[in-house]
């Protein structure tokens, strides 16, 4: 797991070295602990690299990696690339600030150690709020709904079309590079 996170950070930092944009990119990490009926049900951890478009700073994009681990599962990574829009950008004229909505093409990689694990492509929707303090530190509250098409025919089937909807909440803290 640390190797994958290290590789992800290396790629993100190399992307920034190619071309500097006026608002520096953000690197954020966070997670959430889930409870069902007052009992621990699992957690999710998230790592994200967000960069504003040079001429349209209300639009951002960047890679992300998520780790999900729920009760009665072995955990799974989800990799994606998100596109966000900050519709209230024109009020504050500050990058990465305010309400946002977005779209997130994702892929749930196959776990070679687990024969019955789900894997396949998906698409997600993002929504949330982010605030940047002193133009350096960001705090974001984010929710996402991710629709996955399971390509593993050996998984336990809960529906005939092999599609699943994941819902996540997240609190992220980040800093500008």
N, C-alpha and C positions, 0 to 999 in steps of 0.2 A: 504494500500500500504506500509506503514512504517513497519507493522508487517511482511510482506513478505520479505522486504529488510533486516530487522533485523534477520529473520530466515536464510536467505541466507548467511549473513555475519557470523553468529554463526556456521553454518555447515562448511564454508570455514576455519574459524580459528581452529575448532576442527580437520579438516583434516590435517592441518599443525602441530598440536600438536602430532599427531601419529608418524610421522617420518620426520626428517629434511633432506632436500637434500642440496647438496653443494651450488647451486645457489638458493637463497631464492625465494619463490613464489611471484608473483605479484598480487596485487588487483587493478583493474582499473575501472574507471567509466567515462562516457562521454555521448555524445548525438549529435544531429544534428537537425537543423531547416530547413524545406523544403519549398521552394517557387515554385509556378507554375504560369507562366505569370506575374511575379513580385508581386504576392499576396501570403500571408501566406497560406500554405496548411496543415501544421501539424508539428509534431516533433517526435523524437524517443529518448529514454534514455536507456543506457546500463550499466550493472554491470557485471564484469567478474573476475574470479579467475583463474590465469594461473600458471601452475607449469611445470618446465622442468623435463624430465626423468633423473634419476640420472646418468646413463651410456651413454645416448644419448641426450646430452643437446640441440641438434638441433631440437628435438621433444618436443612439449609441449602439455598439455591438461588441461581441467578444465571446471567447470560448468559456465553457464552464464544465465542471465535473462535480457530480453528486454521489454520495455514498448513502445508501439506505439499508437499514437493518431493523427488521421488525421481528416480533416474537414468532417463533416457529419458522424462521427463514435463516439463511446462511449469509445474508448481506449481498449487495450488488452495487456495482458502479454504473452510473449513467453519464454519458458524455454528450455534450451538445454545444450549440452555438446560438447565442441569443441576440435578438434585435429588439431594442426598446425605443419608445418615443415618450418624451416628456411634454405632454400637451400644454402645460402651464409655463413653459420656458419663457415666453414673451413677457410674463409679468415680472420675473426676477432677473432675467438675463444671466442666470448662473447655470453652468453645466452641472449635470448629475443631481439636480435639486428638484424636489417636489414629487408629485404623483407621476407614476409611469405605468404604461401598459406595453406588452410585448408579445413576441412569438419566439418559440424555442424548438427548432428541429433537434431531435435527440436520437441516440442509439443506446440500447441496453445490450452491452456485450455479453456473449455467452461465457459462462463460467465453466471451464474445462473440467474442474474437479467435481461438479455436480451435474449428473446426467439429466435431471428433471428441471433444471433452472430455465426460467424464461429468458428470451433474448429477441431482439428485433428493433425495427425503426419505430419512431413515434414523432408526435408533434405536441407541443405544449403551449399554453397561454400563461403569460406572466402579468401580475398586477401588484402594485405596492406603492410605498412612499420612501423616499430617501432624502436625508438631510446631510449637508456637508458643513462641518464646523471648522472655522478659521482657514478655509480653503485647503484643508489637509486631511482631516479625519471624517469618514462617512459612517452613518448608521442607517441601515435600511430594514424595513419590515416588508416581507415579500410573500406572496402566495402564488402557487402555480398548480395548474391542472395539466397532467400529461397523459396523452392517449397513446398506448403502445400496442402494436400488432405483434403478438407472440408467434415466432417462427418455429418454436420447438413443439413438435407433435407429441412428445412424450410427457409434457407437463400435465398436471391435473387440470381437467377441462371444466371450467365453471360456466362457460358460454360457448355456443357452437362456432362463432366466428373468430375465436382466439384473440379477442381484443380486451384490453384492460385499461382502466382509468385510475391514475394515481393522483392524489391530492397532497400537496405539501405546504407547510408554513415554514417561514425561516426568519431569523434575525441575523443580519450580517453586519460586521464591522470591517471597515477597510481604510486604506490610506492611499493618497495620490503619490505616484512615482515621480 
